[in-house]
Amino acid sequence: GRLQKISGDNFLRLHEKTMLAHLGIDSSDLVYASYESGFYESPYCIVVDRKWKSIVLSIRGSLTLEDCVVDVLLDPTPLDALGEKYDFDGRGQYCHGGVLECAQWLHGELTRHNILTQLLLGEDAEFPDYDLHIVGHSLGAGIGVILSLMLRKTYPTIRCTCYSPPGGLLSWKLATECSE
């Protein structure tokens, strides 16, 4: 079976207990949670939603001083190279520079831990008939949008639900294409 992993919680595991109580889920449906936070590092968790047959990646929004600094690092960053790497049309498109850094960090984390692959892909996948759903608020919403673009080729049924992403997140063309 899969091992549950919690990173960055305190010794009483208060973050985990609070999240489980708030979400009303069993601890076995909490696959992974990282409560660590820093520049370009946002807390996130991965849970199993059996009712909707989804693996949900939830990304926390702005809370700390570091998050607020990232929020204002909004210089437009070209997406040409990222689009080529992850197979989306980034030619002439731009996004919020701070959010892009966070999304790249989280993509690296997900790749390193290999959790999504173990859950959703391949012969030994635990939930091969489930979809990937990314949710986030504020900074987490922005990270979710960019991360969804990066993961869309691997997970073609991916859905991203965002609440109040940072202004100036994407250039208009790419923002409208995200609704597809």
Contact map, one row per residue, 1 for C-alpha under 8 A:
111000000000000000000000000000000000000000000000000000000000000000000000000000000000000000000000000000000000000000000000000000000000000000000000000000000000000000000000000000000000
111100000000000000000000000000100000000000000000000000000000000000000000000000000000000000000000000000000000000000000000000000000000000000000000000000000000000000000000000000000000
111110000000000000000000000000100000000000000000000000000000000000000000000000000000000000000000000000000000000000000000000000000000000000000000000000000000000000000000000000000000
011111000000000000000000000101110000000000000000000000000000000000000000000000000000000000000000000000000000000000000000000000000000000000000000000000000000000000000000000000000000
001111100000000000000000000000111000000000000000000000000000000000000000000000000000000000000000000000000000000000000000000000000000000000000000000000000000000000000000000000000000
000111111000000100000000000000011110000000000000000000000000000000000000000000000000000000000000000000000000000000000000000000000000000000000000000000000000000000000000000000000000
000011111000000000000000000000001111000000000000000000000000000000000000000000000000000000000000000000000000000000000000000000000000000000000000000000000000000000000000000000000000
000001111100000000000000000000000111000000000000000000000000000000000000000000000000000000000000000000000000000000000000000000000000000000000000000000000000000000000000000000000000
000001111111111100000000000000000111000000000000000000000000000000000000000000000000000000000000000000000000000000000000000000000000000000000000000000000000000000000000000000000000
000000011111111000000000000000000000000000000000000000000000000000000000000000000000000000000000000000000000000000000000000000000000000000000000000000000000000000000000000000000000
000000001111110000000000000000000000000000000000000000000000000000000000000000000000000000000000000000000000000000000000000000000000000000000000000000000000000000000000000000000000
000000001111110000000000000000000000000000000000000000000000000000000000000000000000000000000000000000000000000000000000000000000000000000000000000000000000000000000000000000000000
000000001111111110000000000000000000000000000000000000000000000000000000000000000000000000000000000000000000000000000000000000000000000000000000000000000000000000000000000000000000
000000001111111111000000000000000000000000000000000000000000000000000000000000000000000000000000000000000000000000000000000000000000000000000000000000000000000000000000000000000000
000000001100111111100000000000000010000000000000000000000000000000000000000000000000000000000000000000000000000000000000000000000000000000000000000000000000000000000000000000000000
000001001000111111110000000000001000000000000000000000000000000000000000000000000000000000000000000000000000000000000000000000000000000000000000000000000000000000000000000000000000
000000000000111111111000000000000000000000000000000000000000000000000000000000000000000000000000000000000000000000000000000000000000000000000000000000000000000000000000000000000000
000000000000011111111100000000000000000000000000000000000000000000000000000000000000000000000000000000000000000000000000000000000000000000000000000000000000000000000000000000000000
000000000000001111111110000000000000000000000000000000000000000000000000000000000000000000000000000000000000000000000000000000000000000000000000000000000000000000000000000000000000
000000000000000111111111111001000000000000000000000000000000000000000000000000000000000000000000000000000000000000000000000000000000000000000000000000000000000000000000000000000000
000000000000000011111111100000000000000000000000000000000000000000000000000000000000000000000000000000000000000000000000000000000000000000000000000000000000000000000000000000000000
000000000000000001111111000000000000000000000000000000000000000000000000000000000000000000000000000000000000000000000000000000000000000000000000000000000000000000000000000000000000
000000000000000000111111100000000000000000000000000000000000000000000000000000000000000000000000000000000000000000000000000000000000000000000000000000000000000000000000000000000000
000000000000000000011111110000000000000000000000000000000000000000000000000000000000000000000000000000000000000000000000000000000000000000000000000000000000000000000000000000000000
000000000000000000011011111011000000000000000000000000000000000000000000000000000000000000000000000000000000000000000000000000000000000000000000000000000000000000000000000000000000
000000000000000000010001111111000000000000000000000000000000000000000000000000000000000000000000000000000000000000000000000000000000000000000000000000000000000000000000000000000000
000000000000000000010000111111000000000000000000000000000000000000000000000000000000000000000000000000000000000000000000000000000000000000000000000000000000000000000000000000000000
000100000000000000000000011111100000000000000000000000000000000000000000000000000000000000000000000000000000000000000000000000000000000000000000000000000000000000000000000000000000
000000000000000000000000111111100000000000000011100000000000000000000000000000000000000000000000000000000000000000000000000000000000000000000000000000000000000000000000000000000000
000100000000000000010000111111111000000000001111000000000000000000000000000000000000000000000000000000000000000000000000000000000000000000000000000000000000000000000000000000000000
011110000000000000000000000111111000000000001111000000000000000000000000000000000000000000000000000000000000000000000000000000000000000000000000000000000000000000000000000000000000
000111000000000000000000000001111100000000001110000000000000000000000000000000000000000000000000000000000000000000000000000000000000000000000000000000000000000000000000000000000000
000011100000000100000000000001111110000000111100000000000000000000000000000000000000000000000000000000000000000000000000000000000000000000000000000000000000000000000000000000000000
000001111000000000000000000000011111000000111000000000000000000000000000000000000000000000000000000000000000000000000000000000000000000000000000000000000000000000000000000000000000
000001111000001000000000000000001111100001110000000000000000000000000000000000000000000000000000000000000000000000000000000000000000000000000000000000000000000000000000000000000000
000000111000000000000000000000000111110011100000000000000000000000000000000000000000000000000000000000000000000000000000000000000000000000000000000000000000000000000000000000000000
000000000000000000000000000000000011111011100000000000000000000000000000000000000000000000000000000000000000000000000000000000000000000000000000000000000000000000000000000000000000
000000000000000000000000000000000001111111000000000000000000000001100000000000000000000000000000000000000000000000000000000000000000000000000000000000000000000000000000000000000000
000000000000000000000000000000000000111110000000000000000000000001100100000000000000000000000000000000000000000000000000000000000000000000000000000000000000000000000000000000000000
000000000000000000000000000000000000011111000000000000000000000000100100000000000000000000000000011011001000000000000000000000000000000000000000000000000000000000000000000000000000
000000000000000000000000000000000001111111100000000000000000000000000000000000000000000000000000000001001100000000000000000000000000000000000000000000000000000000000000000000000000
000000000000000000000000000000000011110111110000000000000011100000100000000000000000000000000000000001000100000000000000000000000000000000010000000000000000000000000000000000000000
000000000000000000000000000000001111100011111000000000000011000000000000000000000000000000000000000000000000000000000000000000000000000000000000000000000000000000000000000000000000
000000000000000000000000000000001110000001111100000000001111000000000000000000000000000000000000000000000000000000000000000000000000000000000000000000000000000000000000000000000000
000000000000000000000000000001111100000000111110000000001110000000000000000000000000000000000000000000000000000000000000000000000000000000000000000000000000000000000000000000000000
000000000000000000000000000001111000000000011111000000111100000000000000000000000000000000000000000000000000000000000000000000000000000000000000000000000000000000000000000000000000
000000000000000000000000000011110000000000001111100000111000000000000000000000000000000000000000000000000000000000000000000000000000000000000000000000000000000000000000000000000000
000000000000000000000000000011100000000000000111110011110000000000000000000000000000000000000000000000000000000000000000000000000000000000000000000000000000000000000000000000000000
000000000000000000000000000010000000000000000011111111110000000000000000000000000000000000000000000000000000000000000000000000000000000000000000000000000000000000000000000000000000
000000000000000000000000000000000000000000000001111111000000000000000000000000000000000000000000000000000000000000000000000000000000000000000000000000000000000000000000000000000000
000000000000000000000000000000000000000000000000111111000000000000000000000000000000000000000000000000000000000000000000000000000000000000000000000000000000000000000000000000000000
000000000000000000000000000000000000000000000000111111000000000000000000000000000000000000000000000000000000000000000000000000000000000000000000000000000000000000000000000000000000
000000000000000000000000000000000000000000000001111111100000000000000000000000000000000000000000000000000000000000000000000000001110000000000000000000000000000000000000000000000000
000000000000000000000000000000000000000000000001111111110000000000000000000000000000000000000000000000000000000000000000000000000111100000000000000000000000000000000000000000000000
000000000000000000000000000000000000000000000111100011111000000000000000000000000000000000000000000000000000000000000010000000000111100000000000000000000000000000000000000000000000
000000000000000000000000000000000000000000000111100001111100000000000000000000000000000000000000000000000000000000000000000000000001111000000000000000000000000000000000000000000000
000000000000000000000000000000000000000000011110000000111110000000000000000000000000000000000000000000000000000000000000000000000001111000000000000000000000000000000000000000000000
000000000000000000000000000000000000000000011100000000011111000000000000000000000000000000000000000000000000000000000000000000000000011100010000000000000000000000000000000000000000
000000000000000000000000000000000000000001111000000000001111100000000000000000000000000000000000000000000000000000000000000000000000011110011011000000000000000000000000000000000000
000000000000000000000000000000000000000001110000000000000111110000000000000000000000000000000000000000000000000000000000000000000000000111110000000000000000000000000000000000000000
000000000000000000000000000000000000000001000000000000000011111000100000000000000000000000000000000000000000000000000000000000000000000111111000000000000000000000000000000000000000
000000000000000000000000000000000000000000000000000000000001111100110010000000000000000000000000000000000000000000000000000000000000000001110000000000000000000000000000000000000000
000000000000000000000000000000000000000000000000000000000000111110110000000000000000000000000000000000000000000000000000000000000000000000000000000000000000000000000000000000000000
000000000000000000000000000000000000000000000000000000000000011111110000000000000000000000000000000000000000000000000000000000000000000000000000000000000000000000000000000000000000
000000000000000000000000000000000000000000000000000000000000001111111000000000000000000000000000000000000000000000000000000000000000000000000000000000000000000000000000000000000000
000000000000000000000000000000000000011000000000000000000000000111111100000000000000000000000000000000000000000000000000000000000000000000000000000000000000000000000000000000000000
000000000000000000000000000000000000011101000000000000000000111111111110000000000000000000000000000000000000000000000000000000000000000000100000000000000000000000000000000000000000
000000000000000000000000000000000000000000000000000000000000011111111111000000000000000000000000000000000000000000000000000000000000000000000000000000000000000000000000000000000000
000000000000000000000000000000000000000000000000000000000000000011111111100000000000000000000000000000000000000000000000000000000000000000000000000000000000000000000000000000000000
000000000000000000000000000000000000001100000000000000000000000001111111110000000000000000000000011000000000000000000000000000000000000000000000000000000000000000000000000000000000
000000000000000000000000000000000000000000000000000000000000010000111111110000000000000000000000011000000000000000000000000000000000000000100000000000000000000000000100000000000000
000000000000000000000000000000000000000000000000000000000000000000011111110000000000000000000000010000000000000000000000000000000000000000000000000000000000000000000000000000000000
000000000000000000000000000000000000000000000000000000000000000000001111111000000000000000000001110000000000000000000000000000000000000000000000000000000000000000000000000000000000
000000000000000000000000000000000000000000000000000000000000000000000111111100000000000000000001111000000000000000000000000000000000000000000000000000000000000000000001000000000000
000000000000000000000000000000000000000000000000000000000000000000000000111110000000000000000001110000000000000000000000000000000000000000000000000000000000000000000000000000000000
000000000000000000000000000000000000000000000000000000000000000000000000011111000000000000000111100000000000000000000000000000000000000000000000000000000000000000000000000000000000
000000000000000000000000000000000000000000000000000000000000000000000000001111100000000000000111100100000000000000000000000000000000000000000000000000000000000000000000000000000000
000000000000000000000000000000000000000000000000000000000000000000000000000111111000000001011110000000000000000000000000000000000000000000000000000000000000000000000000000000000000
000000000000000000000000000000000000000000000000000000000000000000000000000011111110000001111110000000000000000000000000000000000000000000000000000000000000000000000000000000000000
000000000000000000000000000000000000000000000000000000000000000000000000000001111111000011111000000000000000000000000000000000000000000000000000000000000000000000000000000000000000
000000000000000000000000000000000000000000000000000000000000000000000000000001111111100001000000000000000000000000000000000000000000000000000000000000000000000000000000000000000000
000000000000000000000000000000000000000000000000000000000000000000000000000000111111110001000000000000000000000000000000000000000000000000000000000001000000000000000000000000000000
000000000000000000000000000000000000000000000000000000000000000000000000000000111111111111100000000000000000000000000000000000000000000000000000000001000000000000000000000000000000
000000000000000000000000000000000000000000000000000000000000000000000000000000011111111111000000000000000000000000000000000000000000000000000000000000000000000000000000000000000000
000000000000000000000000000000000000000000000000000000000000000000000000000000001111111000000000000000000000000000000000000000000000000000000000000000000000000000000000000000000000
000000000000000000000000000000000000000000000000000000000000000000000000000000000111111100000000000000000000000000000000000000000000000000000000000011101000000000000000000000000000
000000000000000000000000000000000000000000000000000000000000000000000000000000000011111110000000000000000000000000000000000000000000000000000000000001001000000000000000000000000000
000000000000000000000000000000000000000000000000000000000000000000000000000000000011011111000000000000000000000000000000000000000000000000000000000010000000000000000000000000000000
000000000000000000000000000000000000000000000000000000000000000000000000000000010011001111100000000000000000000000000000000000000000000000000000000000000000000000000000000000000000
000000000000000000000000000000000000000000000000000000000000000000000000000001111111000111111100000000000000000000000000000000000000000000000000000000000000000000000000000001000000
000000000000000000000000000000000000000000000000000000000000000000000000000000110010000011111000000000000000000000000000000000000000000000000000000000000000000000000000000000000000
000000000000000000000000000000000000000000000000000000000000000000000000000001110000000001111100000000000000000000000000000000000000000000000000000000000000000000000000000000000000
000000000000000000000000000000000000000000000000000000000000000000000000000001110000000001111110000000000000000000000000000000000000000000000000000000000000000000000000011011000000
000000000000000000000000000000000000000000000000000000000000000000000000000111100000000001011111000000000000000000000000000000000000000000000000000000000000000000000000011000000000
000000000000000000000000000000000000000000000000000000000000000000000000000111100000000000001111101100000000000000000000000000000000000000000000000000000000000000000001111000000000
000000000000000000000000000000000000000000000000000000000000000000000000111110000000000000000111111100000000000000000000000000000000000000000000000000000000000000000001110000000000
000000000000000000000000000000000000000000000000000000000000000000000000111110000000000000000011111110000000000000000000000000000000000000000000000000000000000000000000000000000000
000000000000000000000000000000000000000100000000000000000000000000000111111000000000000000000001111111000000000000000000000000000000000000000000000000000000000000000000000000000000
000000000000000000000000000000000000000100000000000000000000000000000110010000000000000000000011111111100000000000000000000000000000000000100110010000000000000000000000100000000000
000000000000000000000000000000000000000000000000000000000000000000000000000010000000000000000011111111110000000000000000000000000000000000000010010000000000000000000000000000000000
000000000000000000000000000000000000000100000000000000000000000000000000000000000000000000000000111111111000000000000000000000000000000000000000000000000000000000000000000000000000
000000000000000000000000000000000000000111000000000000000000000000000000000000000000000000000000011111111100000000000000000000000000000000000010000000000000000000000000000000000000
000000000000000000000000000000000000000000000000000000000000000000000000000000000000000000000000001111111110000000000000000000000000000000000011011000000000000000000000000000000000
000000000000000000000000000000000000000000000000000000000000000000000000000000000000000000000000000111111111000000000000000000000000000000000000001000000000000000000000000000000000
000000000000000000000000000000000000000110000000000000000000000000000000000000000000000000000000000011111111100000000000000000000000000000000000000000000000000000000000000000000000
000000000000000000000000000000000000000011000000000000000000000000000000000000000000000000000000000001111111110000000000000000000000000000000000001000000000000000000000000000000000
000000000000000000000000000000000000000000000000000000000000000000000000000000000000000000000000000000111111111000000000000000000000000000000000001001000000000000000000000000000000
000000000000000000000000000000000000000000000000000000000000000000000000000000000000000000000000000000011111111100000000000000000000000000000000000000000000000000000000000000000000
000000000000000000000000000000000000000000000000000000000000000000000000000000000000000000000000000000001111111110000000000000000000000000000000000000000000000000000000000000000000
000000000000000000000000000000000000000000000000000000000000000000000000000000000000000000000000000000000111111111110000000000000000000000000000000000000000000000000000000000000000
000000000000000000000000000000000000000000000000000000000000000000000000000000000000000000000000000000000011111111100000000000000000000000000000000000000000000000000000000000000000
000000000000000000000000000000000000000000000000000000000000000000000000000000000000000000000000000000000001111111000000000000000000000000000000000000000000000000000000000000000000
000000000000000000000000000000000000000000000000000000000000000000000000000000000000000000000000000000000000111111100000000000000000000000000000000000000000000000000000000000000000
000000000000000000000000000000000000000000000000000000000000000000000000000000000000000000000000000000000000011111111100000000000000000000000000000000000000000000000000000000000000
000000000000000000000000000000000000000000000000000000000000000000000000000000000000000000000000000000000000011011111110000000000000000000000000000000000000000000000000000000000000
000000000000000000000000000000000000000000000000000000000000000000000000000000000000000000000000000000000000010001111111100000000000000000000000000000000000000000000000000000000000
000000000000000000000000000000000000000000000000000000000000000000000000000000000000000000000000000000000000000001111111110010000000000000000000000000000000000000000000000000000000
000000000000000000000000000000000000000000000000000000000000000000000000000000000000000000000000000000000000000001111111110111000000000000000000000000000000000000000000000000000000
000000000000000000000000000000000000000000000000000000100000000000000000000000000000000000000000000000000000000000111111100011110000000000000000000000000000000000000000000000000000
000000000000000000000000000000000000000000000000000000000000000000000000000000000000000000000000000000000000000000011111110011111110000000000000000000000000000000000000000000000000
000000000000000000000000000000000000000000000000000000000000000000000000000000000000000000000000000000000000000000011111111110010000000000000000000000000000000000000000000000000000
000000000000000000000000000000000000000000000000000000000000000000000000000000000000000000000000000000000000000000001101111110010000000000000000000000000000000000000000000000000000
000000000000000000000000000000000000000000000000000000000000000000000000000000000000000000000000000000000000000000000000111110000000000000000000000000000000000000000000000000000000
000000000000000000000000000000000000000000000000000000000000000000000000000000000000000000000000000000000000000000000100111111000000000000000000000000000000000000000000000000000000
000000000000000000000000000000000000000000000000000000000000000000000000000000000000000000000000000000000000000000001111111111110000000000000000000000000000000000000000000000000000
000000000000000000000000000000000000000000000000000000000000000000000000000000000000000000000000000000000000000000000111000111110000000000000000000000000000000000000000000000000000
000000000000000000000000000000000000000000000000000000000000000000000000000000000000000000000000000000000000000000000011000011111100000000000000000000000000000000000000000000000000
000000000000000000000000000000000000000000000000000000000000000000000000000000000000000000000000000000000000000000000011110011111100000000000000000000000000000000000000000000000000
000000000000000000000000000000000000000000000000000010000000000000000000000000000000000000000000000000000000000000000001000000111110000000000000000000000000000000000000000000000000
000000000000000000000000000000000000000000000000000011100000000000000000000000000000000000000000000000000000000000000001000000111111000000000000000000000000000000000000000000000000
000000000000000000000000000000000000000000000000000011100000000000000000000000000000000000000000000000000000000000000001000000001111100000000000000000000010110000000000000000000000
000000000000000000000000000000000000000000000000000001111000000000000000000000000000000000000000000000000000000000000000000000000111110000000000000000000010111000000000000000000000
000000000000000000000000000000000000000000000000000001111000000000000000000000000000000000000000000000000000000000000000000000000011111000000000000000000000011110000000000000000000
000000000000000000000000000000000000000000000000000000011110000000000000000000000000000000000000000000000000000000000000000000000001111100000001000100000000011110000000000000000000
000000000000000000000000000000000000000000000000000000011110000000000000000000000000000000000000000000000000000000000000000000000000111110011001000000000000000111000000000000000000
000000000000000000000000000000000000000000000000000000000111100000000000000000000000000000000000000000000000000000000000000000000000011111111111000000000000000011100000000000000000
000000000000000000000000000000000000000000000000000000000011100000000000000000000000000000000000000000000000000000000000000000000000001111111100000000000000000001111000000000000000
000000000000000000000000000000000000000000000000000000000001110000000000000000000000000000000000000000000000000000000000000000000000000111111100000000000000000001111100000000000000
000000000000000000000000000000000000000000000000000000000001110000100010000000000000000000000000001000000000000000000000000000000000000111111110000000000000000000001100000000000000
000000000000000000000000000000000000000001000000000000000111110000000000000000000000000000000000000000000000000000000000000000000000001111111111000000000000000000001000000000000000
000000000000000000000000000000000000000000000000000000000010100000000000000000000000000000000000000000000000000000000000000000000000001111111111100000000000000011111100000000000000
000000000000000000000000000000000000000000000000000000000000000000000000000000000000000000000000001000000000000000000000000000000000000111111111110000000000000001001100100000000000
000000000000000000000000000000000000000000000000000000000010000000000000000000000000000000000000001101100000000000000000000000000000000100111111111000000000000000000000000000000000
000000000000000000000000000000000000000000000000000000000010000000000000000000000000000000000000000000100000000000000000000000000000011100011111111100000000000111000000000000000000
000000000000000000000000000000000000000000000000000000000000000000000000000000000000000000000000000000000000000000000000000000000000000000001111111110000000000101000000000000000000
000000000000000000000000000000000000000000000000000000000000000000000000000000000000000000000000001100100000000000000000000000000000000000000111111111000000000000000000000000000000
000000000000000000000000000000000000000000000000000000000000000000000000000000000000000000000000000000110110000000000000000000000000000000000011111111100000000000000000000000000000
000000000000000000000000000000000000000000000000000000000000000000000000000000000000000000000000000000000000000000000000000000000000010000000001111111110000011100000000000000000000
000000000000000000000000000000000000000000000000000000000000000000000000000000000000010100000000000000000000000000000000000000000000000000000000111111110000000000000000000000000000
000000000000000000000000000000000000000000000000000000000000000000000000000000000110011000000000000000000010000000000000000000000000000000000000011111111000000000000000000000000000
000000000000000000000000000000000000000000000000000000000000000000000000000000000000010000000000000000000000000000000000000000000000000000000000001111111111010000000000000000000000
000000000000000000000000000000000000000000000000000000000000000000000000000000000000000000000000000000000000000000000000000000000000000000000000000111111111110000000000000000000000
000000000000000000000000000000000000000000000000000000000000000000000000000000000000011000000000000000000000000000000000000000000000000000000000000001111111000000000000000000000000
000000000000000000000000000000000000000000000000000000000000000000000000000000000000000000000000000000000000000000000000000000000000000000000000000000111111000000000000000000000000
000000000000000000000000000000000000000000000000000000000000000000000000000000000000000000000000000000000000000000000000000000000011000000000000000000111111110000000000000000000000
000000000000000000000000000000000000000000000000000000000000000000000000000000000000000000000000000000000000000000000000000000000000000000000000000000111111110000000000000000000000
000000000000000000000000000000000000000000000000000000000000000000000000000000000000000000000000000000000000000000000000000000000011000000000000000000010011111000000000000000000000
000000000000000000000000000000000000000000000000000000000000000000000000000000000000000000000000000000000000000000000000000000000011110000000000000100110011111100000000000000000000
000000000000000000000000000000000000000000000000000000000000000000000000000000000000000000000000000000000000000000000000000000000001110000000000000100000000111110000000000000000000
000000000000000000000000000000000000000000000000000000000000000000000000000000000000000000000000000000000000000000000000000000000000111000000001100100000000011111000000000000000000
000000000000000000000000000000000000000000000000000000000000000000000000000000000000000000000000000000000000000000000000000000000000111100001001000000000000001111100000000000000000
000000000000000000000000000000000000000000000000000000000000000000000000000000000000000000000000000000000000000000000000000000000000001111001101100000000000000111111000000000000000
000000000000000000000000000000000000000000000000000000000000000000000000000000000000000000000000000000000000000000000000000000000000000111001000000000000000000011111000000000000000
000000000000000000000000000000000000000000000000000000000000000000000000000000000000000000000000000000000000000000000000000000000000000011001000000000000000000001111100000000000000
000000000000000000000000000000000000000000000000000000000000000000000000000000000000000000000000000000000000000000000000000000000000000011111100000000000000000001111110100000000000
000000000000000000000000000000000000000000000000000000000000000000000010000000000000000000000000000000000000000000000000000000000000000001101100000000000000000000011111100000000000
000000000000000000000000000000000000000000000000000000000000000000000000000000000000000000000000000000000000000000000000000000000000000000000000000000000000000000001111100000000000
000000000000000000000000000000000000000000000000000000000000000000000000010000000000000000000011000000000000000000000000000000000000000000000000000000000000000000000111111000000000
000000000000000000000000000000000000000000000000000000000000000000000000000000000000000000000011001000000000000000000000000000000000000000000100000000000000000000001111111000000000
000000000000000000000000000000000000000000000000000000000000000000000000000000000000000000001111000000000000000000000000000000000000000000000000000000000000000000000001111101100000
000000000000000000000000000000000000000000000000000000000000000000000000000000000000000000001110000000000000000000000000000000000000000000000000000000000000000000000001111111100000
000000000000000000000000000000000000000000000000000000000000000000000000000000000000000000000000000000000000000000000000000000000000000000000000000000000000000000000000011111110000
000000000000000000000000000000000000000000000000000000000000000000000000000000000000000000001000000000000000000000000000000000000000000000000000000000000000000000000000001111111000
000000000000000000000000000000000000000000000000000000000000000000000000000000000000000001001000000000000000000000000000000000000000000000000000000000000000000000000000011111111100
000000000000000000000000000000000000000000000000000000000000000000000000000000000000000000000000000000000000000000000000000000000000000000000000000000000000000000000000011111111110
000000000000000000000000000000000000000000000000000000000000000000000000000000000000000000000000000000000000000000000000000000000000000000000000000000000000000000000000000111111111
000000000000000000000000000000000000000000000000000000000000000000000000000000000000000000000000000000000000000000000000000000000000000000000000000000000000000000000000000011111111
000000000000000000000000000000000000000000000000000000000000000000000000000000000000000000000000000000000000000000000000000000000000000000000000000000000000000000000000000001111111
000000000000000000000000000000000000000000000000000000000000000000000000000000000000000000000000000000000000000000000000000000000000000000000000000000000000000000000000000000111111
000000000000000000000000000000000000000000000000000000000000000000000000000000000000000000000000000000000000000000000000000000000000000000000000000000000000000000000000000000011111
